[in-house]
Amino acid sequence: MPAAHPSQVPDSVYPLKTRIGFIVELSRRLHEYGTTAPRLEDVVNLASARLGLACNVLSTPTSIVMSFSERAASDDLADFTQVVRVPPGEVNLARLCQVDDIADRVIAGQLDLAEGRRRLREIGARRSSRLTQTATVVAFGVASAAVAAILHTGWVEVAVAFLNGILIGALALLPARWPSFANAFEAVAAFVSTLTSILVASFIMPLELRPVVIASIIVLVPGMTLTTAVRELSSQHLVSGSARMMGAMATLLKLLFGSVAALQGCALVHLVPPLANTAAIPIWAEWVAIFAGAMSFAVLFKTPLRFAPLVVAAPLLGYVCTQMGGSHVSPVFGTFLGALVVGAASNLFARYANRPGALIREPGIILLVPGSVGFRSLSYVLERNVQLGVDTAITMTALLIAIVAGLFFGDLLIPPRRKL
């Protein structure tokens, strides 16, 4: 949604309740499709102003609180307050673009408010097709295999990570039909991937266990959530940032518990995999894996087909800039440079394509986020290697700060014209 000067906002002729209903539905959909608290609040305030409303909004990972009044009112007291209870959102770029288009058309007067609200509800009510679900399961496997290759493992580790990713992708479909499974999903996924890796290492071929497990569960590791939390805290959205940070830590703990449970259970029956020292895959295969991983994340982020090439190019751009900066200065500076270039490119895209910059920004930093570093940090602490765990946690913090700083400097380099 493009920014506008308040003087450009026309007086609305719609009833107050109709305008509020549209804003509430808009905020619900933006939250559902992964919009961060600062951007959601900015969009809601802008859309409310264009519809002749004064709105105070507070967005958190699990709720949205909004108070509304007419902009022409003589006092600051709200006429209506709406509390919306929502689950934590997930990035869905295709539906985010659809929501953004509906909001733009409603505010421009090209679409009736009631019709706009109906279309927003239709977007939320859509269910994934069988083809989309199959593509998502395959994308889980490809992403896991790609990360295993990026971690400089061997061909066996890549194959096992792919198998584990497929299994986790299949498990990810269960919460839609079995809601009570949702809370245990991460722990079960980590348990299954670790158990499968141990069985393969014990009875088929030795492999490096830790990188395989990390690569297998990489899609579930909340690296993006941790990054978003730090972005929100840096923007003084303290409630949302703190809640999101705790949610990410809870997810990490569930993943760690599932992995440790599999290790301890196998040790109980004297099933301990032998140590392995496999040869790393060649460099060309690593770059092929990076491209395949970018394509898999485009599928996982539900990218619109017309923008798929850009979404695939975004993580490649971020990764190449990170490697260049890291090879000449330091890994932290490389991460900062990658995030800066991605942030600036997303704003440039939003300016000229008139579409949300999230199409470039969210996929662009996915290979930079230090979720796997956080998982390793907790696992070291659980193994009573506290010093190594603290060192790894410090590395994770430095990388998070570098990503957030890079995105902020990207906004300074090319200021965004759109709130999304």
Secondary structure as GFF3:
##gff-version 3
##sequence-region A 1 420
A	DSSP	three_ten_helix	6	8	.	.	.	ID=ss1
A	DSSP	alpha_helix	16	32	.	.	.	ID=ss2
A	DSSP	alpha_helix	37	50	.	.	.	ID=ss3
A	DSSP	beta_strand	53	60	.	.	.	ID=ss4
A	DSSP	beta_strand	63	70	.	.	.	ID=ss5
A	DSSP	beta_strand	80	85	.	.	.	ID=ss6
A	DSSP	alpha_helix	93	107	.	.	.	ID=ss7
A	DSSP	alpha_helix	113	125	.	.	.	ID=ss8
A	DSSP	alpha_helix	130	150	.	.	.	ID=ss9
A	DSSP	alpha_helix	155	171	.	.	.	ID=ss10
A	DSSP	alpha_helix	174	177	.	.	.	ID=ss11
A	DSSP	three_ten_helix	179	184	.	.	.	ID=ss12
A	DSSP	alpha_helix	185	203	.	.	.	ID=ss13
A	DSSP	alpha_helix	209	216	.	.	.	ID=ss14
A	DSSP	alpha_helix	223	234	.	.	.	ID=ss15
A	DSSP	alpha_helix	238	268	.	.	.	ID=ss16
A	DSSP	alpha_helix	283	300	.	.	.	ID=ss17
A	DSSP	three_ten_helix	305	307	.	.	.	ID=ss18
A	DSSP	alpha_helix	308	328	.	.	.	ID=ss19
A	DSSP	alpha_helix	331	353	.	.	.	ID=ss20
A	DSSP	alpha_helix	358	364	.	.	.	ID=ss21
A	DSSP	alpha_helix	371	382	.	.	.	ID=ss22
A	DSSP	alpha_helix	386	413	.	.	.	ID=ss23
###
